[in-house]
């Protein structure tokens, strides 16, 4: 054999069913495994990127929610302070009237008129805030608005309110204090 012929014998020829990549022979089944591995690696990189983006988004949303809670709490405190401020501002003229009445205690008749005026001012200020008196006398007993303290035999219809022992009040549609009443029985 000649030298050239010997060199050709040392060259590895691809066998049937084997692919050759970069001068290296790789069986087809290993080539498929490498392709699957590369596809998995690409998919893993995509999933990792998606996870990182989702985590960053979640952290931003969580921070935004914490800021929202703090802002709501601060707004609630401001609303409460302003509501108290408005109520007190409405009550200040009544306080002034009390001071004036207490200075003029010499004249009993004028003092009583002053106290009646103050009561009127005070009740008016509370009505402006939504306070309503619960009407009870002559009405049928309502367990949602009245509290029975006494019962008395009467010619009136049973469970009719005969007397109001303590006035009840509502703020809007909510009962603040039930009217304590005496009702009729047969």
Secondary structure, DSSP 8 states (H G I E B T S, - for coil): --HHHHHHHHS----TTEEEETTEEEEHHHHHHHHHHHHHHHHHHHHHHHHHHHHHHHHHHHHHHHHHHHHHHHHHHHHHHHHHHHHHHHHHHHHHHHHHHHHT-SSHHHHHHHHHHHHHHHHHHHHHTTEEE---TTSB--TTTEEEEEEEE-SS-TTBEEEEEE--EEETTEEEE-EEEEEEE-
